[in-house]
Amino acid sequence: MWLYLAALVGLYYLLRWYRERQVVSDLRDKYVFITGCDSGFGNLLARQLDLRGLRVLAACLTEKGAEQLRDQTSDRLETVILDVTKTESISAATEWVKERVGDRGGSSPTLG
């Protein structure tokens, strides 16, 4: 019984060590698009990823929210106004992202 428990604990720590060793390289070349960046989790995530060196494309509902976010972050973070309830706003934001990322980005269900 104790042998099984020790094996499981050992396996857990081995998997944990392996996951911690995985690192995304060249973060400065990576883009992340985040919606809901005026406040809350979206805002926090945008600021944290900017601190880690990623290029953040942050979608905010209001110009005031976008301005506050730009004031708190580096030049790597760019903002766009996006109302996800309006088709024309989504289309404009999609084009805005394509202009910035170009052929360096992958495809996704919403932007592909």
C-alpha positions as CSV (number, residue, x, y, z in Angstrom):
1,M,0.0,0.0,0.0
2,W,2.7,2.5,1.0
3,L,4.7,1.6,-2.1
4,Y,1.7,2.6,-4.4
5,L,1.3,5.8,-2.4
6,A,5.0,6.7,-2.7
7,A,4.8,5.9,-6.5
8,L,1.8,8.2,-7.0
9,V,3.5,11.0,-5.0
10,G,6.7,10.5,-7.0
11,L,4.7,10.6,-10.3
12,Y,2.9,13.7,-9.2
13,Y,6.2,15.6,-8.5
14,L,7.7,14.3,-11.8
15,L,4.8,15.6,-13.8
16,R,4.8,18.9,-11.9
17,W,8.6,19.3,-12.6
18,Y,8.0,18.5,-16.3
19,R,5.2,21.1,-16.7
20,E,7.3,23.8,-15.0
21,R,10.1,23.2,-17.4
22,Q,7.9,23.9,-20.5
23,V,8.4,27.5,-21.5
24,V,7.1,29.5,-24.5
25,S,10.0,30.9,-26.4
26,D,10.2,34.3,-28.1
27,L,7.4,36.0,-26.1
28,R,8.1,39.3,-27.7
29,D,6.9,37.8,-31.0
30,K,3.7,36.4,-29.6
31,Y,0.3,38.2,-29.8
32,V,-2.6,37.7,-27.4
33,F,-6.1,39.1,-28.1
34,I,-8.2,39.7,-25.0
35,T,-11.8,41.0,-24.7
36,G,-13.3,42.7,-21.7
37,C,-10.2,44.7,-20.8
38,D,-12.0,47.7,-19.3
39,S,-11.9,46.1,-15.8
40,G,-12.0,42.8,-14.0
41,F,-10.2,39.6,-15.2
42,G,-9.6,40.9,-18.7
43,N,-7.9,44.0,-17.4
44,L,-5.8,42.0,-15.0
45,L,-4.8,39.5,-17.6
46,A,-3.8,42.1,-20.1
47,R,-1.6,43.9,-17.6
48,Q,0.0,40.7,-16.4
49,L,0.8,39.5,-20.0
50,D,2.2,42.9,-20.9
51,L,4.5,42.7,-17.9
52,R,5.7,39.3,-19.2
53,G,6.6,40.7,-22.5
54,L,3.8,39.6,-24.8
55,R,2.2,41.8,-27.3
56,V,-1.3,42.3,-26.0
57,L,-4.2,43.4,-28.2
58,A,-6.8,44.5,-25.7
59,A,-10.5,45.0,-26.6
60,C,-12.3,47.5,-24.4
61,L,-16.0,48.5,-24.4
62,T,-15.3,52.2,-23.7
63,E,-12.6,54.7,-24.7
64,K,-12.2,55.6,-21.0
65,G,-11.3,52.0,-20.1
66,A,-8.9,51.8,-23.1
67,E,-7.2,55.0,-22.0
68,Q,-6.8,53.8,-18.4
69,L,-5.3,50.5,-19.6
70,R,-2.9,52.2,-21.9
71,D,-1.7,54.5,-19.1
72,Q,-0.9,51.4,-16.9
73,T,1.0,49.4,-19.5
74,S,3.9,49.5,-22.0
75,D,3.9,50.3,-25.7
76,R,3.5,46.6,-26.5
77,L,-0.2,46.8,-25.4
78,E,-2.6,48.2,-28.0
79,T,-6.3,48.8,-27.5
80,V,-9.4,48.7,-29.7
81,I,-13.0,49.5,-28.9
82,L,-15.2,46.5,-29.2
83,D,-18.8,45.9,-28.4
84,V,-19.3,42.1,-28.8
85,T,-23.1,42.6,-29.2
86,K,-22.6,44.5,-32.5
87,T,-21.6,42.7,-35.7
88,E,-20.0,45.8,-37.2
89,S,-17.9,46.3,-34.1
90,I,-16.7,42.7,-34.2
91,S,-15.9,43.0,-37.9
92,A,-13.9,46.2,-37.4
93,A,-12.0,44.7,-34.5
94,T,-11.2,41.6,-36.6
95,E,-9.7,43.8,-39.3
96,W,-7.8,45.8,-36.7
97,V,-6.2,42.6,-35.3
98,K,-5.4,41.3,-38.9
99,E,-3.6,44.6,-39.6
100,R,-1.4,44.3,-36.6
101,V,-0.7,40.6,-36.6
102,G,-0.5,40.0,-40.4
103,D,0.8,36.6,-41.4
104,R,2.6,36.2,-38.0
105,G,-0.6,35.0,-36.3
106,G,-2.3,31.6,-36.5
107,S,-5.9,31.0,-37.3
108,S,-8.6,30.8,-34.7
109,P,-12.3,30.1,-34.8
110,T,-13.2,33.8,-34.4
111,L,-10.5,35.4,-36.5
112,G,-9.5,32.6,-39.0
